[in-house]
């Protein structure tokens, strides 16, 4: 998706594409951070659901921790 966006933006702006405005760079940085944060959230939720070592299940079933 980002590759297609970059290609179309280059098509429209030409060589000016390689000298971005600082506001555009900041927007791109926020977008990158948001994508990384979303990926981490999805990974953590997946890890909690799959529970490969059974640690969450053992914690939930252990009555002595309450």
C-alpha positions in Angstrom: 0.0 0.0 0.0 2.8 2.4 0.9 4.7 1.5 -2.2 1.8 2.4 -4.4 1.2 5.6 -2.5 4.8 6.6 -2.9 4.8 5.8 -6.6 1.6 7.9 -7.3 3.0 10.7 -5.2 6.2 10.6 -7.2 4.2 10.6 -10.4 2.4 13.7 -9.3 5.3 15.7 -7.8 8.3 14.5 -9.7 11.7 15.4 -8.2 10.1 17.5 -5.5 9.0 14.2 -3.9 12.6 13.7 -2.6 12.6 17.0 -0.7 9.6 16.6 1.7 8.1 19.3 3.9 8.9 18.8 7.6 5.1 18.5 8.3 4.9 15.6 5.9 7.8 13.9 7.4 6.2 14.3 10.9 3.0 12.8 9.5 4.9 9.9 8.0 6.7 9.3 11.4 3.3 9.3 13.2 1.9 6.8 10.7 5.0 4.6 11.1 4.7 4.6 14.9 1.0 3.9 14.8 1.6 0.9 12.5 4.3 -0.4 14.8 2.1 0.1 17.9 -0.8 -1.7 16.2 1.4 -4.6 15.2 2.7 -4.9 18.8 -0.9 -4.9 20.2 -1.9 -7.6 17.7 1.2 -9.6 18.5 0.5 -9.4 22.3 -3.2 -10.3 21.9 -2.2 -13.3 19.7 0.4 -14.4 22.2 -2.1 -14.2 25.1 -4.7 -16.2 23.2 -2.3 -18.9 22.0 -0.3 -19.0 25.3 2.5 -21.3 23.9 4.0 -22.2 27.3 0.7 -22.4 29.2 1.7 -19.6 31.6 -1.5 -17.7 31.4 -3.7 -20.8 31.8 -1.7 -21.9 34.8 -2.0 -18.4 36.3 -5.8 -18.4 35.8 -6.3 -21.9 37.2 -4.0 -21.4 40.2 -6.4 -20.5 43.1 -3.6 -19.7 45.6 -2.7 -16.5 43.7 -6.0 -14.9 44.5 
